[in-house]
Amino acid sequence: MKPAAELLNLTGKAAIVTGGASGIGKGIALRLGEAGAGVIVSDINMEGARQTVAEIEALGSRARAVYADALDITAAQKVVDLALETFGRLDILVNVVGIRLFSSFAHITEDAWDRMLDANLKSMFFTSQAAAKAMIKGGQGGKIVNISSVGAVRPHGYCAHYDASKAGVVGLTQALALELAPYHIQVNAIAPGGTMTPGAIEAGKGIQACRDQFEHPVLNVWSLDVPWFRFAEPDDIAKVALFLASEAADYMTGCLLVVDGGRTLL
């Protein structure tokens, strides 16, 4: 039996974290780096990505930043190629990048729908495809961790397109888990609840605009109506991602882990 401390040791592994410049993505990149993995940090925010890289290097692991726009599917292969060029292998992919925009159902435009699905689901599909091909060719299996949302199982309200995209992430996770199992590639998802990230705080500014479109506003997404009495911090999600990326989760695939402080209990 391998000692517990060794189960979380990622020394010699190579990882990609999309959306790694801030928030949940940064938290995950730091945890993977702390565990010994080399990390490619992809984002459109290069200043933030480079800061994440600097913090990973301070932990003693290698890391590189790369510009990648979630709306550009050709960027997926570029990120995977950089991982192979830098580390000679790819073992872990964590798909974090995504957007959230609040709007009432009646006011969601086709452009807004397409942008949400492209950023949150289409980009994840093609990044996973490029990564899985590299993992299959490497012949050593791999781990793919997708960030969904509690909105996939309990809609937030005023963001139907977001909730639909995150439900799609769960379906995609299960489909890939089944198809990639013969190659020893595990695919799991995390559904965070409300998390204190810059993106979430910015998105919350749209709540009042949505309320103004209705005579009966009902939206408690950002309230402290959580049994654990606080919102998540990025590291709360990062610790679960580390578990799924490690040997400790070797018999898990196609799973959705809800990390929401108990919000879905209510």
C-alpha positions as CSV (number, residue, x, y, z in Angstrom):
1,M,0.0,0.0,0.0
2,K,1.4,3.4,-1.0
3,P,1.7,5.9,1.8
4,A,-0.9,8.6,1.9
5,A,1.6,11.4,1.3
6,E,2.8,9.8,-1.9
7,L,-0.7,9.6,-3.3
8,L,-0.9,13.4,-3.7
9,N,2.7,13.6,-5.0
10,L,2.6,14.8,-8.7
11,T,6.4,15.1,-9.1
12,G,7.3,14.3,-12.7
13,K,3.8,15.0,-14.0
14,A,2.9,17.7,-16.4
15,A,-0.4,19.7,-16.2
16,I,-2.4,22.3,-18.1
17,V,-4.7,24.6,-16.2
18,T,-6.9,26.8,-18.4
19,G,-8.1,30.1,-16.9
20,G,-5.1,30.0,-14.5
21,A,-4.5,33.7,-14.2
22,S,-6.9,34.2,-11.3
23,G,-9.7,32.7,-9.1
24,I,-10.3,29.0,-9.2
25,G,-7.8,28.4,-12.0
26,K,-5.0,30.1,-10.2
27,G,-5.8,28.2,-7.0
28,I,-5.7,24.9,-8.8
29,A,-2.5,25.8,-10.7
30,L,-0.8,26.6,-7.4
31,R,-1.9,23.4,-5.7
32,L,-0.7,21.3,-8.6
33,G,2.6,23.1,-8.6
34,E,2.9,22.6,-4.9
35,A,2.4,18.9,-5.4
36,G,5.3,18.8,-7.8
37,A,3.7,19.0,-11.2
38,G,5.0,21.2,-14.0
39,V,2.2,23.5,-15.0
40,I,1.2,25.3,-18.2
41,V,-1.0,28.3,-17.2
42,S,-3.2,29.4,-20.1
43,D,-5.4,32.6,-20.1
44,I,-6.1,35.8,-21.9
45,N,-4.8,37.7,-18.9
46,M,-1.1,37.4,-19.4
47,E,-0.1,39.6,-16.5
48,G,-2.1,37.4,-14.2
49,A,-0.9,34.2,-15.8
50,R,2.8,35.3,-15.4
51,Q,2.1,36.1,-11.7
52,T,0.7,32.6,-11.3
53,V,3.8,31.1,-12.9
54,A,6.0,33.1,-10.6
55,E,4.2,31.8,-7.6
56,I,4.5,28.2,-8.8
57,E,8.2,28.6,-9.4
58,A,8.5,30.0,-5.9
59,L,7.1,26.7,-4.7
60,G,9.8,24.8,-6.6
61,S,8.0,23.6,-9.7
62,R,8.4,24.6,-13.4
63,A,5.6,26.6,-15.1
64,R,5.0,28.6,-18.2
65,A,2.3,31.1,-19.2
66,V,0.6,31.0,-22.6
67,Y,-2.1,33.3,-24.2
68,A,-5.2,31.3,-25.1
69,D,-8.6,32.6,-25.9
70,A,-11.5,30.3,-25.0
71,L,-13.4,31.5,-28.0
72,D,-10.6,30.4,-30.4
73,I,-10.6,26.6,-30.6
74,T,-7.2,26.6,-32.5
75,A,-5.6,27.8,-29.2
76,A,-6.3,24.4,-27.7
77,Q,-3.6,22.6,-29.8
78,K,-1.2,25.5,-29.1
79,V,-1.5,25.0,-25.4
80,V,-1.0,21.2,-25.6
81,D,1.9,21.6,-27.9
82,L,3.6,24.0,-25.4
83,A,3.1,21.4,-22.6
84,L,4.7,18.7,-24.7
85,E,7.6,21.0,-25.8
86,T,8.2,22.1,-22.2
87,F,7.8,18.9,-20.3
88,G,7.9,16.2,-22.9
89,R,4.5,14.8,-21.7
90,L,1.0,15.7,-20.6
91,D,-0.6,13.9,-17.7
92,I,-3.3,16.4,-16.3
93,L,-5.7,18.8,-17.9
94,V,-7.9,21.0,-15.7
95,N,-10.5,22.9,-17.7
96,V,-11.4,26.0,-15.7
97,V,-11.8,28.8,-18.1
98,G,-15.4,30.1,-18.6
99,I,-17.7,33.1,-18.4
100,R,-20.9,33.9,-16.5
101,L,-23.3,36.7,-17.6
102,F,-26.6,37.3,-15.9
103,S,-29.6,37.9,-18.0
104,S,-33.3,37.1,-17.8
105,F,-34.4,34.2,-20.1
106,A,-36.5,36.6,-22.1
107,H,-33.6,38.9,-22.8
108,I,-30.9,36.3,-23.8
109,T,-29.9,37.0,-27.4
110,E,-28.5,34.5,-29.9
111,D,-25.1,36.1,-29.7
112,A,-25.1,35.9,-25.9
113,W,-26.2,32.2,-26.1
114,D,-23.4,31.4,-28.6
115,R,-20.8,33.2,-26.6
116,M,-21.7,31.4,-23.4
117,L,-21.8,28.0,-25.0
118,D,-18.6,28.6,-26.9
119,A,-16.6,29.8,-23.9
120,N,-17.9,27.3,-21.4
121,L,-18.5,24.1,-23.4
122,K,-17.1,24.2,-26.9
123,S,-13.7,25.4,-25.7
124,M,-13.7,22.6,-23.1
125,F,-14.5,20.0,-25.7
126,F,-11.7,20.9,-28.1
127,T,-9.1,21.5,-25.3
128,S,-10.0,18.0,-24.0
129,Q,-9.8,16.5,-27.4
130,A,-6.3,17.9,-28.1
131,A,-5.1,16.9,-24.6
132,A,-6.6,13.4,-24.8
133,K,-4.9,12.8,-28.2
134,A,-1.5,13.7,-26.6
135,M,-2.3,11.4,-23.5
136,I,-3.2,8.5,-25.8
137,K,-0.1,8.9,-27.8
138,G,2.0,9.1,-24.6
139,G,0.5,5.8,-23.5
140,Q,0.6,6.6,-19.8
141,G,-3.0,7.5,-19.3
142,G,-4.1,10.8,-17.8
143,K,-6.5,12.9,-15.7
144,I,-9.0,15.4,-17.0
145,V,-10.8,17.6,-14.5
146,N,-13.6,19.8,-15.7
147,I,-15.1,22.7,-13.7
148,S,-18.9,22.8,-13.9
149,S,-21.1,24.5,-11.4
150,V,-23.9,23.9,-9.0
151,G,-26.0,25.6,-11.6
152,A,-25.8,22.4,-13.5
153,V,-27.9,20.6,-10.9
154,R,-29.7,23.5,-9.2
155,P,-30.3,26.5,-11.5
156,H,-29.3,29.9,-10.2
157,G,-31.9,32.0,-11.9
158,Y,-31.3,34.7,-14.5
159,C,-28.6,32.8,-16.3
160,A,-30.3,30.0,-18.2
161,H,-27.5,30.0,-20.8
162,Y,-24.9,29.6,-18.1
163,D,-26.7,26.8,-16.3
164,A,-27.3,25.0,-19.6
165,S,-23.6,25.3,-20.5
166,K,-22.5,23.9,-17.1
167,A,-25.0,21.1,-17.4
168,G,-23.4,20.4,-20.7
169,V,-20.1,20.1,-19.0
170,V,-21.4,17.3,-16.8
171,G,-22.7,15.4,-19.9
172,L,-19.4,15.9,-21.7
173,T,-17.5,14.7,-18.7
174,Q,-19.5,11.5,-18.6
175,A,-19.3,10.9,-22.3
176,L,-15.5,11.4,-22.3
177,A,-15.0,9.2,-19.2
178,L,-16.7,6.3,-21.0
179,E,-14.9,6.7,-24.3
180,L,-11.4,7.4,-22.8
181,A,-11.5,4.7,-20.1
182,P,-9.8,2.1,-22.4
183,Y,-6.8,4.5,-22.6
184,H,-6.7,4.9,-18.8
185,I,-7.7,8.5,-19.0
186,Q,-10.0,9.5,-16.2
187,V,-12.5,12.4,-16.6
188,N,-14.2,13.9,-13.7
189,A,-16.0,17.2,-12.9
190,I,-16.3,19.6,-10.0
191,A,-19.4,21.7,-9.4
192,P,-18.4,24.6,-7.2
193,G,-21.0,26.7,-5.4
194,G,-20.5,30.4,-4.9
195,T,-16.8,31.2,-4.9
196,M,-15.1,34.4,-4.1
197,T,-13.3,35.1,-7.3
198,P,-12.9,38.3,-9.3
199,G,-15.0,36.9,-12.1
200,A,-17.9,36.0,-9.8
201,I,-17.9,39.4,-8.1
202,E,-17.9,41.1,-11.5
203,A,-20.7,38.9,-12.7
204,G,-22.8,39.7,-9.7
205,K,-23.0,43.3,-10.8
206,G,-25.5,42.1,-13.4
207,I,-28.0,40.9,-10.8
208,Q,-29.8,44.3,-10.3
209,A,-30.2,44.7,-14.0
210,C,-31.9,41.4,-14.2
211,R,-34.2,42.2,-11.2
212,D,-35.2,45.4,-12.9
213,Q,-36.7,43.4,-15.8
214,F,-39.2,41.7,-13.5
215,E,-41.9,42.8,-11.0
216,H,-41.1,39.9,-8.7
217,P,-37.3,39.6,-8.2
218,V,-36.3,36.3,-6.7
219,L,-32.5,35.8,-6.7
220,N,-30.5,34.6,-3.8
221,V,-27.4,33.4,-5.6
222,W,-25.1,35.7,-3.7
223,S,-26.7,35.5,-0.3
224,L,-25.1,33.7,2.5
225,D,-27.9,31.2,2.4
226,V,-25.3,28.4,2.7
227,P,-25.2,25.8,5.5
228,W,-21.4,26.3,5.8
229,F,-22.0,30.0,6.5
230,R,-19.5,31.3,3.9
231,F,-18.8,31.3,0.2
232,A,-16.0,29.1,-1.1
233,E,-12.5,30.4,-1.5
234,P,-10.6,29.3,-4.7
235,D,-8.5,26.9,-2.6
236,D,-11.6,25.0,-1.4
237,I,-12.1,24.0,-5.0
238,A,-8.4,23.6,-5.7
239,K,-7.9,21.0,-3.0
240,V,-10.6,18.8,-4.6
241,A,-9.0,19.3,-8.1
242,L,-5.7,18.1,-6.6
243,F,-7.4,15.0,-5.3
244,L,-8.9,14.2,-8.7
245,A,-5.6,14.8,-10.4
246,S,-3.8,12.5,-8.1
247,E,-3.5,8.7,-7.5
248,A,-5.9,9.1,-4.6
249,A,-8.7,9.2,-7.2
250,D,-7.5,6.4,-9.4
251,Y,-10.8,4.5,-9.4
252,M,-13.0,7.4,-10.1
253,T,-14.2,8.5,-13.6
254,G,-17.3,10.1,-14.9
255,C,-18.0,11.6,-11.4
256,L,-19.4,15.0,-10.4
257,L,-18.2,16.3,-7.1
258,V,-20.3,19.1,-5.7
259,V,-18.3,21.5,-3.6
260,D,-20.8,24.1,-2.4
261,G,-20.8,24.3,1.4
262,G,-24.1,22.5,1.4
263,R,-26.0,25.0,-0.8
264,T,-27.7,22.3,-2.8
265,L,-29.2,20.8,0.4
266,L,-31.5,23.8,0.7
